[in-house]
Amino acid sequence: MGKIGIHNCCSDDSWYVMMDSEEMKDNLGVNVDKDLKLFPVKFGSMLLFNNCIPHRSLNNLTPSPGVIRWSLDLRWQDPARDYGFHGISSGIVFRKSEDPDWRPQEEDWNEFLKIDPENPPDENTDIMSSIDTSDTIIVGPWMERWHVTHPTRHSDARTEDVTIKYHSY
């Protein structure tokens, strides 16, 4: 039987969720002083682990101003179950056990990206131009999964009228 740790929203001035050290100690049996491992990741490298490992990112201390640390969160899960997009978008099936040669098709990507095949964007259309990239506030229904213990501009922006705010949505 698995163990569950309570997550809280939001960490620092972000929309990221967190788990307090006391929660890890009391409910997951983690000895933070003994079990803590730091894995500095060099530029161009990657670190893989599964979701059952309590984990976090530390602040990006890159000395160069304007340098961004990007991360990619890939999840392998049963497509027949809730996959966490909360109706914002459909998931994409990348593999089928009954058909090892199966690959996602254009219509799968169109559905994920919400592109209407009857009215596709012109090849010269800059899809990014319709997105206000200066607005960095992210709001979504996933925020209701966690108790807001540290309100931020992200959690404060969630209202009855604004339930999804993610650049283009």
HUMORA-V51724 format. One record per pair of residues at least 24 apart in sequence whose C-alpha atoms are under 10 Angstrom apart, sorted by the first residue. I is the first residue (numbers start at 1). J is the second residue. D is the distance in whole Angstrom. If there is no record, write none. Layout:
I_J_D / I_J_D
This chain:
2_28_9 / 2_52_9 / 3_27_7 / 3_28_6 / 3_29_9 / 3_52_9 / 4_28_7 / 4_52_10 / 5_54_9 / 6_145_10 / 6_146_8 / 6_147_9 / 7_145_9 / 7_146_6 / 7_147_7 / 7_148_9 / 7_149_10 / 8_143_9 / 8_145_9 / 8_146_5 / 8_147_5 / 8_148_6 / 8_149_6 / 8_150_8 / 9_143_7 / 9_144_9 / 9_145_9 / 9_146_6 / 9_147_6 / 9_148_5 / 9_149_6 / 9_150_6 / 9_151_7 / 9_152_9 / 9_154_10 / 9_155_8 / 10_143_9 / 10_146_9 / 10_147_9 / 10_148_6 / 10_149_7 / 10_150_5 / 10_151_6 / 10_152_7 / 10_153_10 / 10_154_8 / 10_155_7 / 11_148_10 / 11_149_9 / 11_150_7 / 11_151_9 / 11_152_8 / 12_150_8 / 12_151_9 / 12_152_8 / 13_150_9 / 13_151_8 / 13_152_5 / 13_153_7 / 13_154_8 / 13_155_10 / 14_136_10 / 14_137_9 / 14_138_9 / 14_150_10 / 14_151_9 / 14_152_7 / 14_153_8 / 14_154_7 / 14_155_9 / 15_137_8 / 15_138_7 / 15_139_8 / 15_140_9 / 15_143_8 / 15_150_10 / 15_151_9 / 15_152_7 / 15_153_8 / 15_154_6 / 15_155_7 / 16_56_10 / 16_143_9 / 16_154_10 / 17_56_10 / 17_143_9 / 17_145_10 / 17_146_8 / 17_147_9 / 17_148_9 / 17_150_10 / 18_54_10 / 18_55_9 / 18_56_8 / 18_146_9 / 19_54_8 / 19_55_9 / 19_56_9 / 24_54_8 / 28_54_9 / 30_54_9 / 43_69_9 / 46_71_9 / 46_72_10 / 48_73_10 / 48_74_10 / 50_75_9 / 50_76_10 / 51_75_9 / 84_141_9 / 84_142_8 / 85_140_9 / 85_141_9 / 85_142_8 / 86_140_8 / 86_141_7 / 86_142_7 / 86_164_10 / 87_141_9 / 88_112_9 / 88_113_10 / 88_114_9 / 88_140_9 / 88_141_9 / 88_164_8 / 88_166_10 / 88_169_8 / 89_113_7 / 89_114_7 / 90_114_9 / 127_168_10 / 128_167_10 / 128_168_9 / 129_168_10 / 130_167_9 / 130_168_7 / 131_166_9 / 131_167_6 / 131_168_5 / 131_169_9 / 132_166_10 / 132_167_6 / 132_168_7 / 133_166_10 / 133_167_7 / 133_168_9 / 134_167_9 / 135_165_10 / 135_166_9 / 135_167_7 / 136_165_9 / 136_166_8 / 136_167_7 / 137_165_7 / 137_166_7 / 137_167_8 / 138_163_10 / 138_164_8 / 138_165_5 / 138_166_5 / 138_167_7 / 138_169_10 / 139_163_6 / 139_164_5 / 139_165_5 / 139_166_6 / 139_167_10 / 139_169_10 / 140_164_4 / 140_165_6 / 140_166_8 / 141_165_10
